[in-house]
Amino acid sequence: MALTRVTSTVLESNAVSAEKMANGSITSRLYGIKSLPLSAMSNEANVALATLGVSANVNILQANLNQTTANLAAASANVLSVGGNTISLLANVNLNAANTVQLQHNLAANVNSVKANVDAAEANIAGILDGTTFTGQVNMSDDLVISGNLTVLGDSITANTLNSVVQDRFILLANSVTGAPSADVGIFMNRGTSGNAALFYDESTKSFTVAETRDPDSNVIISPTGFANLVAGQFTASSVKYNGADLNTAITDNRSGAISTVYKDNLTVSRALASDGSGKIIVSDVTSTELGYLDGVSGAIQTQIDTKIATTDSAANDFVTFQRLNANINLVSSNVALGLTQLINVAASADGEGSGNNNFFVATPVGGNPVAINNVVVSLNGIVQAKTTDYIYTPASGKVTFTDAAIPSGLTVQIISLNPPS
């Protein structure tokens, strides 16, 4: 049966040897009200127990010793590393010390340079503020914006700009001129090797001049090498002069002469011009075609005609005409002796007076017609025509018919007839 309770009385009454108790698991647990002391146990058991404990402790101690040895080795390595690091750190400390010295030196130099620049800038600013004049050249590598006015007291301004924008409505040139003006003033335009173009006011003529010149811009008197053309949409002036004379007066004077009759109206086309009794230009009745007949004439026309008649067979015509005229005079004389009446009929050839434009009548109305062709003399533009050759006369109707089928329009037909008394 299980041992549930062991008391001292029970132990004493039951002999339990120490040998048997030595291998048992004995604790310090109370057995009832009493405990089993360790001294009550067998010495061999205590020695074995102690040996086991010592062995375990020795093992633990050996393990700790091994770990300690490893830790000492690691500590030694760390000490060596720390030594190296200490040496490197010392070198870095020395380098940093040297850099610090150089940095301090450079910093001091930079501080001194900056201070000098600041001092110079402050001096310039102070000079600008109190109106001090700069004595050296000032260069700007960036934009310069001036909120106030800019006054330049030098002799010239050079602006190498491509485009200039000026908001001024008026630009004043030669601002420093005082008293009576004596020099020209204007604008030069560079034309390279061709010289300058100039738009200027010429003091000598009191006039604006547009010209070309070889004068430099330093000249105060401009001598043009030639005058430039001026192109404008419309030119308006209160008085315009040409070569010193008033242009309006010159135009009026020229227009009041011979040209006054034709200066504003178109002329009749294809007509020759002539002068009237007042010397004014008029349009004559001579057409350009008729005027063209004179083309190539090398001398006086009448002289050429007379020469031609004297040197050609046409001289015979003059003799024939003379004979006819002489015969007609004789006939007229005879008719006058008979009491015949002379009638003259003049008509311009157009359509004629009868059928066809080659028929004309002795008189209109017909009355007392001549009874023979010999009593009729016919001329065409002053040239006497030959009977039966150039014309035929019909006594019954008093009609003169030219042998040509048509008479050119515009010629004058003259018929002189000796009619019986009415």
C-alpha positions as CSV (number, residue, x, y, z in Angstrom):
1,M,0.0,0.0,0.0
2,A,1.1,3.5,-0.6
3,L,2.9,5.3,2.0
4,T,0.7,8.2,2.9
5,R,2.2,9.5,6.1
6,V,5.5,8.7,7.8
7,T,5.9,10.0,11.2
8,S,8.9,9.9,13.5
9,T,7.3,7.3,15.5
10,V,6.7,5.1,12.5
11,L,10.2,5.5,11.4
12,E,11.6,4.7,14.7
13,S,9.4,1.6,15.0
14,N,10.2,0.5,11.5
15,A,13.9,0.0,10.9
16,V,14.8,1.8,7.8
17,S,18.4,1.6,7.1
18,A,20.5,4.4,5.8
19,E,21.5,2.4,2.8
20,K,18.0,2.0,1.7
21,M,17.3,5.7,2.2
22,A,20.4,6.7,0.3
23,N,19.0,6.0,-3.2
24,G,15.7,7.5,-2.4
25,S,14.5,10.9,-3.4
26,I,14.6,12.8,-0.1
27,T,13.4,16.3,0.0
28,S,13.2,18.7,2.8
29,R,9.5,18.3,2.7
30,L,8.0,18.0,6.2
31,Y,6.9,14.6,7.2
32,G,4.1,15.5,9.5
33,I,5.3,18.0,12.0
34,K,9.0,17.0,11.7
35,S,11.5,16.9,8.9
36,L,14.3,14.5,8.0
37,P,17.6,16.3,8.4
38,L,20.4,15.7,5.9
39,S,22.6,14.6,8.7
40,A,20.4,11.7,9.3
41,M,21.3,10.3,6.0
42,S,24.3,8.1,5.2
43,N,27.7,9.7,4.7
44,E,28.2,7.8,1.4
45,A,25.0,9.2,0.1
46,N,26.0,12.7,1.1
47,V,29.4,12.2,-0.5
48,A,27.9,11.0,-3.8
49,L,25.4,13.8,-3.8
50,A,28.1,16.3,-3.1
51,T,30.3,14.7,-5.8
52,L,27.5,15.0,-8.3
53,G,27.0,18.6,-7.4
54,V,30.7,19.4,-7.5
55,S,31.0,17.7,-10.9
56,A,28.1,19.6,-12.3
57,N,29.6,22.8,-10.9
58,V,33.0,22.0,-12.3
59,N,31.4,21.5,-15.7
60,I,29.6,24.8,-15.4
61,L,32.8,26.4,-14.2
62,Q,34.7,24.9,-17.2
63,A,32.1,26.2,-19.6
64,N,32.3,29.6,-18.0
65,L,36.1,29.5,-18.1
66,N,35.9,28.6,-21.8
67,Q,33.6,31.5,-22.5
68,T,35.8,33.7,-20.4
69,T,38.8,32.7,-22.5
70,A,36.8,33.4,-25.7
71,N,35.7,36.7,-24.3
72,L,39.3,37.5,-23.3
73,A,40.4,36.7,-26.9
74,A,37.7,38.9,-28.3
75,A,38.5,41.6,-25.9
76,S,42.1,41.4,-26.9
77,A,41.1,41.7,-30.6
78,N,38.9,44.6,-29.7
79,V,41.8,46.1,-27.8
80,L,44.0,45.8,-30.9
81,S,41.3,47.2,-33.1
82,V,40.7,50.0,-30.7
83,G,44.4,50.6,-30.7
84,G,44.4,50.9,-34.5
85,N,41.3,53.0,-34.4
86,T,43.0,55.1,-31.8
87,I,46.0,55.6,-34.1
88,S,43.7,56.4,-37.1
89,L,41.7,58.7,-35.0
90,L,44.8,60.4,-33.8
91,A,45.9,60.9,-37.4
92,N,42.5,62.3,-38.3
93,V,42.7,64.5,-35.3
94,N,46.0,65.8,-36.5
95,L,44.7,66.2,-40.1
96,N,41.6,68.0,-38.8
97,A,43.8,70.2,-36.8
98,A,45.8,71.1,-39.9
99,N,42.7,71.6,-41.9
100,T,41.3,73.7,-39.2
101,V,44.3,75.9,-39.3
102,Q,44.1,76.2,-43.1
103,L,40.4,76.8,-43.0
104,Q,40.9,79.5,-40.4
105,H,43.5,81.1,-42.6
106,N,41.4,80.9,-45.8
107,L,38.3,82.1,-43.8
108,A,40.3,85.0,-42.5
109,A,41.5,85.8,-46.0
110,N,37.9,85.5,-47.4
111,V,36.6,87.6,-44.6
112,N,39.1,90.2,-45.4
113,S,38.3,90.1,-49.2
114,V,34.6,90.2,-48.5
115,K,35.1,93.1,-46.1
116,A,37.1,95.0,-48.7
117,N,34.4,94.4,-51.4
118,V,31.8,95.4,-48.9
119,D,33.8,98.5,-48.0
120,A,34.1,99.4,-51.7
121,A,30.4,98.7,-52.4
122,E,29.5,100.8,-49.4
123,A,31.8,103.5,-50.7
124,N,30.2,103.3,-54.2
125,I,26.7,103.3,-52.7
126,A,27.6,106.2,-50.5
127,G,29.1,108.0,-53.5
128,I,26.0,107.4,-55.5
129,L,23.8,108.6,-52.7
130,D,25.8,111.8,-52.0
131,G,26.4,112.5,-55.8
132,T,30.1,111.6,-55.9
133,T,31.5,111.2,-59.4
134,F,33.0,107.8,-60.5
135,T,36.6,108.2,-61.7
136,G,37.1,104.8,-63.3
137,Q,35.3,102.8,-66.0
138,V,32.2,101.0,-64.7
139,N,31.4,97.8,-66.5
140,M,28.0,96.1,-66.3
141,S,27.7,92.4,-67.3
142,D,23.9,92.4,-66.7
143,D,20.9,94.6,-67.2
144,L,21.0,98.0,-65.7
145,V,17.6,99.4,-64.7
146,I,17.4,103.0,-63.7
147,S,14.2,104.2,-62.1
148,G,15.2,107.9,-62.1
149,N,16.6,110.1,-64.9
150,L,19.9,109.5,-66.7
151,T,22.1,112.5,-67.5
152,V,25.1,112.0,-69.7
153,L,27.6,114.9,-69.7
154,G,30.2,113.3,-72.0
155,D,30.8,114.1,-75.7
156,S,29.2,111.0,-77.2
157,I,27.0,108.0,-76.5
158,T,27.6,104.8,-78.4
159,A,24.7,102.4,-78.4
160,N,25.4,99.1,-80.3
161,T,21.8,98.0,-80.1
162,L,19.8,96.3,-82.9
163,N,16.5,97.8,-82.0
164,S,15.7,100.9,-79.9
165,V,12.3,101.7,-78.5
166,V,11.8,105.3,-77.6
167,Q,8.6,106.5,-75.9
168,D,9.4,110.2,-76.3
169,R,7.0,112.0,-78.6
170,F,9.7,114.6,-79.5
171,I,13.5,114.3,-79.7
172,L,15.5,117.5,-79.2
173,L,18.8,117.6,-81.1
174,A,21.6,120.2,-80.4
175,N,20.1,120.9,-77.0
176,S,23.1,122.9,-75.9
177,V,22.9,125.5,-78.6
178,T,22.4,129.1,-77.4
179,G,22.2,132.3,-79.3
180,A,21.9,132.6,-83.1
181,P,22.2,129.2,-84.8
182,S,25.1,128.8,-87.2
183,A,25.5,125.0,-87.6
184,D,23.5,122.4,-89.4
185,V,21.6,119.8,-87.3
186,G,20.0,116.5,-88.3
187,I,20.4,112.8,-88.6
188,F,23.1,110.7,-90.3
189,M,22.4,107.2,-91.7
190,N,25.4,105.0,-92.3
191,R,25.6,103.5,-95.9
192,G,28.9,101.8,-95.6
193,T,31.3,102.6,-98.5
194,S,28.6,104.7,-100.3
195,G,28.8,107.5,-97.7
196,N,26.1,108.7,-95.4
197,A,22.6,109.7,-96.1
198,A,21.5,112.8,-94.2
199,L,18.2,114.4,-93.2
200,F,19.1,117.7,-91.7
201,Y,18.2,121.4,-91.4
202,D,20.5,123.5,-93.5
203,E,21.1,126.8,-91.7
204,S,22.5,128.4,-94.8
205,T,19.3,128.0,-96.8
206,K,16.9,127.8,-93.8
207,S,15.4,124.6,-95.2
208,F,15.3,120.8,-94.6
209,T,17.5,118.9,-96.9
210,V,17.5,115.2,-97.8
211,A,20.9,114.4,-99.3
212,E,24.0,112.2,-99.5
213,T,27.3,113.3,-98.1
214,R,30.8,112.2,-97.4
215,D,31.1,114.4,-94.3
216,P,31.7,112.7,-90.9
217,D,29.2,113.2,-88.1
218,S,31.6,115.5,-86.4
219,N,31.0,118.2,-89.0
220,V,28.8,121.1,-88.1
221,I,28.3,122.2,-91.7
222,I,27.1,119.5,-94.1
223,S,28.2,119.5,-97.8
224,P,25.9,117.3,-99.9
225,T,27.5,115.2,-102.6
226,G,24.0,114.8,-104.2
227,F,20.4,115.3,-103.3
228,A,18.4,112.1,-102.4
229,N,15.0,111.3,-103.8
230,L,11.9,111.7,-101.6
231,V,9.0,109.4,-102.1
232,A,5.7,110.4,-100.4
233,G,2.1,109.5,-100.8
234,Q,1.0,113.1,-100.9
235,F,2.9,116.4,-100.6
236,T,1.2,119.4,-99.2
237,A,2.9,122.8,-98.9
238,S,1.7,126.4,-98.5
239,S,4.4,127.5,-101.0
240,V,6.6,125.4,-103.2
241,K,9.5,126.7,-105.1
242,Y,11.5,125.3,-108.0
243,N,15.0,126.7,-108.6
244,G,14.1,129.7,-106.4
245,A,10.8,130.5,-108.2
246,D,7.4,130.0,-106.7
247,L,6.1,126.8,-108.3
248,N,2.5,127.8,-108.3
249,T,3.3,131.1,-110.0
250,A,5.5,129.2,-112.5
251,I,2.7,126.8,-113.3
252,T,0.2,129.6,-113.7
253,D,2.5,131.7,-115.9
254,N,3.3,128.7,-118.2
255,R,-0.4,127.8,-118.4
256,S,-1.4,131.4,-119.4
257,G,0.6,131.3,-122.6
258,A,0.1,129.3,-125.8
259,I,-0.8,126.2,-123.8
260,S,-3.7,127.8,-122.0
261,T,-6.2,126.6,-124.7
262,V,-5.3,122.9,-124.4
263,Y,-3.7,122.3,-121.0
264,K,-6.7,120.5,-119.3
265,D,-8.8,119.1,-122.1
266,N,-8.1,116.3,-124.6
267,L,-7.4,117.3,-128.2
268,T,-9.2,116.0,-131.3
269,V,-7.6,112.8,-132.2
270,S,-5.3,112.5,-135.2
271,R,-5.1,116.2,-136.1
272,A,-2.2,118.5,-136.7
273,L,-1.7,121.5,-134.3
274,A,-1.6,125.1,-135.4
275,S,-1.6,128.5,-133.7
276,D,-4.6,130.9,-133.9
277,G,-4.5,134.7,-134.4
278,S,-3.6,135.1,-130.7
279,G,-0.8,132.7,-130.7
280,K,-2.8,130.0,-128.8
281,I,-2.6,126.3,-129.7
282,I,-5.5,125.1,-131.8
283,V,-6.4,121.9,-133.7
284,S,-6.3,122.3,-137.5
285,D,-8.4,120.5,-140.1
286,V,-5.3,118.7,-141.4
287,T,-5.4,115.0,-140.3
288,S,-2.5,113.0,-139.3
289,T,-2.9,111.0,-142.5
290,E,-2.7,114.1,-144.6
291,L,0.2,115.3,-142.6
292,G,1.9,112.0,-143.3
293,Y,1.9,112.8,-147.0
294,L,4.7,115.2,-146.2
295,D,6.8,112.5,-144.8
296,G,10.1,112.3,-146.7
297,V,9.8,115.8,-148.3
298,S,13.3,117.1,-148.6
299,G,12.6,120.6,-149.8
300,A,9.9,123.2,-150.8
301,I,7.0,121.3,-152.4
302,Q,6.2,123.9,-155.0
303,T,9.8,124.1,-156.1
304,Q,9.9,120.3,-156.4
305,I,6.7,120.4,-158.4
306,D,8.0,123.1,-160.8
307,T,11.2,121.2,-161.2
308,K,9.3,118.0,-161.8
309,I,7.1,119.6,-164.5
310,A,10.0,121.1,-166.2
311,T,11.9,117.8,-166.4
312,T,9.2,115.3,-167.3
313,D,6.5,114.7,-169.9
314,S,4.0,116.3,-167.6
315,A,5.1,119.7,-168.9
316,A,3.0,118.9,-172.0
317,N,-0.1,118.9,-169.7
318,D,0.5,122.5,-168.8
319,F,0.6,123.3,-172.5
320,V,-2.6,121.4,-173.1
321,T,-4.3,123.1,-170.2
322,F,-3.1,126.4,-171.5
323,Q,-4.6,125.7,-174.9
324,R,-7.9,124.6,-173.4
325,L,-8.0,127.7,-171.2
326,N,-7.2,129.9,-174.2
327,A,-9.9,128.2,-176.3
328,N,-12.4,128.6,-173.5
329,I,-11.6,132.3,-173.1
330,N,-12.1,132.8,-176.8
331,L,-15.4,130.9,-176.6
332,V,-16.6,132.9,-173.6
333,S,-15.7,136.1,-175.4
334,S,-17.8,134.9,-178.3
335,N,-20.7,134.0,-176.1
336,V,-20.5,137.3,-174.3
337,A,-20.9,138.9,-177.6
338,L,-24.0,136.8,-178.2
339,G,-25.4,138.0,-174.8
340,L,-25.1,134.7,-173.0
341,T,-25.4,134.6,-169.1
342,Q,-22.7,133.0,-167.0
343,L,-24.0,130.8,-164.2
344,I,-21.8,129.0,-161.6
345,N,-22.8,125.9,-159.7
346,V,-20.6,124.7,-156.9
347,A,-21.2,121.4,-155.1
348,A,-19.2,119.2,-152.8
349,S,-19.0,115.6,-154.1
350,A,-20.8,113.3,-151.9
351,D,-23.6,111.4,-153.5
352,G,-23.7,113.9,-156.5
353,E,-26.9,115.7,-157.6
354,G,-28.3,112.9,-159.7
355,S,-28.1,109.1,-159.8
356,G,-24.7,108.2,-158.5
357,N,-22.1,110.4,-157.0
358,N,-20.5,111.3,-160.4
359,N,-23.5,113.2,-161.7
360,F,-24.0,117.0,-161.2
361,F,-26.2,119.7,-162.8
362,V,-25.4,123.0,-164.4
363,A,-27.9,124.9,-162.2
364,T,-30.4,124.0,-159.6
365,P,-33.2,124.4,-160.6
366,V,-32.5,123.8,-164.2
367,G,-33.2,126.8,-166.4
368,G,-31.9,128.0,-169.7
369,N,-29.3,125.2,-170.0
370,P,-26.5,125.6,-172.5
371,V,-27.1,123.9,-175.8
372,A,-23.5,122.7,-176.4
373,I,-20.8,121.2,-174.3
374,N,-18.5,124.0,-175.3
375,N,-20.6,126.4,-173.2
376,V,-19.8,124.4,-170.0
377,V,-16.5,124.5,-168.1
378,V,-16.1,121.9,-165.3
379,S,-13.3,121.9,-162.6
380,L,-12.6,119.5,-159.8
381,N,-10.9,121.1,-156.8
382,G,-9.8,123.9,-159.1
383,I,-8.4,121.6,-161.8
384,V,-10.2,122.1,-165.2
385,Q,-11.6,118.8,-166.6
386,A,-11.3,117.9,-170.3
387,K,-14.6,117.7,-172.3
388,T,-15.7,114.2,-173.3
389,T,-12.5,112.8,-171.7
390,D,-13.2,113.7,-168.1
391,Y,-16.9,114.4,-168.3
392,I,-20.0,114.4,-170.6
393,Y,-22.6,117.1,-170.8
394,T,-26.3,116.3,-171.5
395,P,-28.0,119.6,-172.7
396,A,-31.6,118.3,-172.3
397,S,-31.1,117.9,-168.5
398,G,-28.2,120.2,-168.0
399,K,-26.4,117.2,-166.3
400,V,-22.6,116.9,-166.1
401,T,-21.5,113.2,-165.8
402,F,-17.9,112.4,-164.9
403,T,-16.4,109.5,-166.8
404,D,-15.1,108.2,-163.5
405,A,-17.6,105.9,-161.8
406,A,-17.1,107.8,-158.5
407,I,-15.7,111.1,-157.3
408,P,-13.8,110.9,-154.0
409,S,-15.8,112.3,-151.2
410,G,-14.8,115.8,-150.0
411,L,-13.7,117.2,-153.4
412,T,-15.3,120.4,-154.8
413,V,-17.0,120.3,-158.2
414,Q,-17.4,123.7,-159.9
415,I,-19.5,124.1,-163.1
416,I,-19.4,127.4,-165.0
417,S,-21.9,127.6,-167.8
418,L,-22.9,130.3,-170.4
419,N,-26.6,130.1,-170.6
420,P,-28.9,131.8,-173.1
421,P,-30.7,134.9,-171.7
422,S,-33.8,134.0,-169.7
